[in-house]
């Protein structure tokens, strides 16, 4: 009965106990500061599992298969872009659970694969696909590809006779032929070397400086690279190359090897971020 005379004592004890429980329980991390204004993101768009606990109908992943953000839109049919490399413009908003990836509310989506035209490269025994806005030209012993309205080569293709495959770079396959891909620090220039018999095809991508469409050009370069296929029998495919191709083209790595449209990179080596391309189901 004595305690009933001072009810505030009971409240004080209860409040202290509740505070102790709160202190011992899991702490919610502070919300991450998201970039403001319209942002541009490039990656592969995949369907996300349906959930009532978070926002986002789709996922955007990078070349290594890493999740970048969730994506949603009330005005654009994102399903028509599933499995494609896209450039997305939108505004970031926090997810329902602040510990989850943010949501990119989409305002505009561009598929890198659209408006493509065939590119025959008989001098190298290759065929590929490039955007219609790219221009092909020949310079001495090499072929160059230029973005419309520019004079500086965006992609350079050259043949090196009796040259072995470089020992450095991320390994992967092009049309069953062994290849490596390396990125030059600073300039971010990418060099892809492909075996063709005893020779080497060297394909170099030189990103433009301060270009407004730099993200789109880099995504188009990735699409071009994955579209390449040999059109002749110049160098038979080895049994090991065929077995690797059956298992899925290698992807990821330090150079961020991109999978073809309709596939994603299933990472098997988390330390090196290396995996194999798998079909999007």
C-alpha positions as semicolon CSV with decimal commas, in nm:
position;residue;x (nm);y (nm);z (nm)
1;X;0,000;0,000;0,000
2;X;0,295;0,226;0,062
3;X;0,392;0,208;-0,305
4;X;0,044;0,323;-0,405
5;X;0,112;0,653;-0,233
6;X;0,397;0,721;-0,475
7;X;0,295;0,582;-0,818
8;X;0,574;0,774;-0,985
9;X;0,824;0,533;-0,827
10;X;0,670;0,242;-1,017
11;X;0,674;0,444;-1,337
12;X;1,038;0,533;-1,285
13;X;1,136;0,170;-1,232
14;X;0,936;0,058;-1,537
15;X;1,089;0,332;-1,750
16;X;1,441;0,236;-1,646
17;X;1,369;-0,130;-1,728
18;X;1,234;-0,036;-2,071
19;X;1,535;0,181;-2,141
20;X;1,762;-0,109;-2,045
21;X;1,582;-0,340;-2,288
22;X;1,614;-0,082;-2,563
23;X;1,985;-0,042;-2,500
24;X;2,038;-0,419;-2,513
25;X;1,828;-0,471;-2,828
26;X;1,945;-0,436;-3,188
27;X;2,019;-0,083;-3,298
28;X;1,883;0,052;-3,623
29;X;2,166;0,204;-3,827
30;X;2,130;0,571;-3,909
31;X;1,975;0,644;-4,251
32;X;2,220;0,678;-4,536
33;X;2,243;1,017;-4,703
34;X;2,112;0,968;-5,055
35;X;2,215;1,185;-5,350
36;X;1,957;1,452;-5,428
37;X;1,815;1,547;-5,764
38;X;1,794;1,338;-6,079
39;X;2,057;1,063;-6,094
40;X;2,174;0,843;-6,385
41;X;2,251;0,475;-6,324
42;X;2,371;0,205;-6,564
43;X;2,339;-0,170;-6,515
44;X;2,134;-0,480;-6,584
45;X;1,769;-0,474;-6,480
46;X;1,630;-0,785;-6,309
47;X;1,292;-0,864;-6,160
48;X;1,290;-0,853;-5,779
49;X;1,097;-1,090;-5,555
50;X;0,757;-0,962;-5,449
51;X;0,770;-0,830;-5,093
52;X;0,535;-0,644;-4,861
53;X;0,827;-0,537;-4,640
54;X;1,013;-0,320;-4,889
55;X;0,972;-0,109;-5,202
56;X;1,103;-0,187;-5,547
57;X;0,972;-0,414;-5,822
58;X;1,313;-0,457;-5,987
59;X;1,685;-0,468;-5,908
60;X;1,969;-0,292;-6,086
61;X;2,300;-0,484;-6,080
62;X;2,646;-0,393;-6,206
63;X;2,882;-0,593;-6,425
64;X;3,005;-0,796;-6,127
65;X;2,654;-0,892;-6,024
66;X;2,654;-0,653;-5,727
67;X;2,317;-0,508;-5,634
68;X;2,312;-0,131;-5,685
69;X;1,956;-0,034;-5,592
70;X;1,591;-0,127;-5,619
71;X;1,392;0,029;-5,902
72;X;1,024;0,116;-5,933
73;X;0,801;0,322;-6,159
74;X;0,433;0,404;-6,189
75;X;0,464;0,537;-6,545
76;X;0,711;0,300;-6,720
77;X;0,664;-0,071;-6,789
78;X;0,989;-0,198;-6,641
79;X;0,910;-0,560;-6,730
80;X;0,986;-0,487;-7,095
81;X;1,346;-0,403;-6,995
82;X;1,414;-0,712;-6,782
83;X;1,744;-0,883;-6,857
84;X;1,873;-0,587;-7,057
85;X;2,153;-0,343;-6,998
86;X;1,985;-0,009;-6,938
87;X;2,055;0,352;-6,853
88;X;1,804;0,476;-6,593
89;X;1,734;0,831;-6,482
90;X;1,541;0,891;-6,163
91;X;1,534;1,013;-5,805
92;X;1,654;0,813;-5,505
93;X;1,420;0,755;-5,211
94;X;1,482;0,553;-4,893
95;X;1,336;0,206;-4,876
96;X;1,069;0,106;-4,622
97;X;1,348;-0,051;-4,415
98;X;1,639;0,199;-4,396
99;X;1,887;-0,092;-4,381
100;X;1,790;-0,203;-4,731
101;X;1,908;-0,066;-5,063
102;X;1,742;0,262;-5,167
103;X;1,480;0,286;-5,439
104;X;1,539;0,463;-5,769
105;X;1,201;0,607;-5,872
106;X;1,238;0,595;-6,248
107;X;1,165;0,883;-6,481
108;X;1,332;0,750;-6,797
109;X;1,478;0,416;-6,914
110;X;1,692;0,354;-7,222
111;X;1,787;0,002;-7,333
112;X;2,142;-0,013;-7,462
113;X;2,049;-0,286;-7,710
114;X;1,797;-0,084;-7,905
115;X;1,874;0,072;-8,247
116;X;2,157;-0,173;-8,322
117;X;2,301;-0,257;-8,661
118;X;2,521;-0,551;-8,767
119;X;2,895;-0,489;-8,785
120;X;3,089;-0,731;-9,008
121;X;3,464;-0,739;-8,939
122;X;3,597;-0,980;-9,208
123;X;3,960;-0,878;-9,152
124;X;3,933;-1,024;-8,802
125;X;3,683;-1,301;-8,874
126;X;3,433;-1,136;-8,642
127;X;3,074;-1,015;-8,648
128;X;2,912;-0,788;-8,392
129;X;2,635;-0,539;-8,323
130;X;2,682;-0,165;-8,270
131;X;2,449;0,131;-8,213
132;X;2,336;0,302;-8,533
133;X;2,493;0,622;-8,401
134;X;2,842;0,466;-8,420
135;X;3,051;0,511;-8,734
136;X;3,301;0,257;-8,871
137;X;3,629;0,370;-9,028
138;X;3,957;0,210;-9,133
139;X;4,296;0,348;-9,035
140;X;4,595;0,165;-9,189
141;X;4,597;-0,180;-9,027
142;X;4,316;-0,123;-8,778
143;X;3,943;-0,056;-8,765
144;X;3,801;0,221;-8,550
145;X;3,451;0,298;-8,428
146;X;3,351;0,657;-8,353
147;X;3,051;0,802;-8,175
148;X;2,844;1,024;-8,400
149;X;2,968;1,384;-8,402
150;X;3,319;1,300;-8,273
151;X;3,655;1,249;-8,443
152;X;3,832;1,062;-8,162
153;X;3,808;0,680;-8,186
154;X;3,584;0,527;-7,923
155;X;3,681;0,167;-8,006
156;X;3,996;0,051;-8,185
157;X;4,036;-0,303;-8,325
158;X;4,379;-0,430;-8,433
159;X;4,543;-0,765;-8,515
160;X;4,876;-0,864;-8,359
161;X;5,046;-1,149;-8,549
162;X;5,204;-1,437;-8,357
163;X;5,123;-1,281;-8,020
164;X;5,022;-1,483;-7,712
165;X;4,736;-1,392;-7,481
166;X;4,844;-1,153;-7,202
167;X;4,904;-1,316;-6,866
168;X;4,731;-1,026;-6,688
169;X;4,369;-0,918;-6,699
170;X;4,037;-1,083;-6,618
171;X;3,985;-1,405;-6,818
172;X;3,665;-1,472;-7,011
173;X;3,545;-1,606;-7,347
174;X;3,435;-1,448;-7,674
175;X;3,255;-1,692;-7,902
176;X;3,442;-1,979;-7,736
177;X;3,786;-1,815;-7,777
178;X;3,992;-1,733;-7,471
179;X;4,023;-1,361;-7,395
180;X;4,138;-1,123;-7,123
181;X;4,015;-0,780;-7,027
182;X;4,215;-0,515;-6,841
183;X;4,141;-0,160;-6,726
184;X;4,403;0,116;-6,715
185;X;4,382;0,306;-6,382
186;X;4,316;0,676;-6,415
187;X;4,204;0,684;-6,778
188;X;3,970;0,384;-6,734
189;X;4,068;0,272;-7,084
190;X;3,971;-0,093;-7,136
191;X;4,174;-0,337;-7,345
192;X;4,027;-0,670;-7,452
193;X;4,261;-0,928;-7,608
194;X;4,113;-1,227;-7,792
195;X;4,296;-1,536;-7,914
196;X;4,255;-1,623;-8,283
197;X;4,478;-1,916;-8,361
198;X;4,835;-1,798;-8,301
199;X;4,737;-1,433;-8,340
200;X;4,574;-1,183;-8,108
201;X;4,285;-0,945;-8,170
202;X;4,317;-0,638;-7,949
203;X;4,004;-0,428;-7,892
204;X;4,048;-0,102;-7,701
205;X;3,774;0,117;-7,560
206;X;3,878;0,477;-7,487
207;X;3,610;0,653;-7,280
208;X;3,552;1,016;-7,378
209;X;3,645;1,282;-7,128
210;X;3,362;1,477;-6,963
211;X;3,102;1,346;-7,209
212;X;2,740;1,394;-7,104
213;X;2,653;1,048;-7,237
214;X;2,958;0,873;-7,088
215;X;2,743;0,622;-6,897
216;X;2,549;0,533;-7,211
217;X;2,866;0,495;-7,423
218;X;3,024;0,265;-7,166
219;X;2,710;0,054;-7,152
220;X;2,701;0,040;-7,534
221;X;3,064;-0,072;-7,534
222;X;2,975;-0,357;-7,299
223;X;2,688;-0,456;-7,527
224;X;2,916;-0,453;-7,834
225;X;3,174;-0,668;-7,660
226;X;2,924;-0,935;-7,561
227;X;2,775;-0,939;-7,914
228;X;3,102;-1,040;-8,083
229;X;3,111;-1,380;-8,252
230;X;3,362;-1,545;-8,485
231;X;3,236;-1,591;-8,840
232;X;3,508;-1,824;-8,966
233;X;3,711;-2,122;-8,856
234;X;4,022;-1,918;-8,788
235;X;4,139;-2,110;-8,485
236;X;3,939;-2,409;-8,371
237;X;3,779;-2,393;-8,028
238;X;3,964;-2,598;-7,773
239;X;3,784;-2,860;-7,567
240;X;3,851;-2,658;-7,251
241;X;3,699;-2,348;-7,412
242;X;3,393;-2,545;-7,517
243;X;3,350;-2,686;-7,168
244;X;3,379;-2,335;-7,019
245;X;3,124;-2,205;-7,268
246;X;2,883;-2,484;-7,172
247;X;2,927;-2,399;-6,806
248;X;2,859;-2,029;-6,875
249;X;3,083;-1,746;-6,992
250;X;3,314;-1,616;-6,715
251;X;3,215;-1,274;-6,587
252;X;3,293;-1,020;-6,317
253;X;3,651;-0,986;-6,200
254;X;3,856;-0,669;-6,169
255;X;3,752;-0,557;-6,518
256;X;3,382;-0,611;-6,451
257;X;3,304;-0,847;-6,739
258;X;2,943;-0,794;-6,850
259;X;2,710;-1,082;-6,939
260;X;2,506;-1,086;-7,261
261;X;2,151;-0,951;-7,261
262;X;1,912;-1,182;-7,079
263;X;2,182;-1,317;-6,847
264;X;2,329;-1,222;-6,511
265;X;2,662;-1,289;-6,340
266;X;2,640;-1,564;-6,078
267;X;2,939;-1,496;-5,852
268;X;3,118;-1,813;-5,736
269;X;3,439;-1,655;-5,605
270;X;3,343;-1,378;-5,363
271;X;3,703;-1,273;-5,298
272;X;3,782;-1,212;-5,665
273;X;3,421;-1,129;-5,769
274;X;3,442;-1,387;-6,049
275;X;3,148;-1,596;-6,168
276;X;2,969;-1,732;-6,475
277;X;2,683;-1,595;-6,683
278;X;2,345;-1,756;-6,621
279;X;2,015;-1,709;-6,800
280;X;1,759;-1,489;-6,623
281;X;1,463;-1,712;-6,539
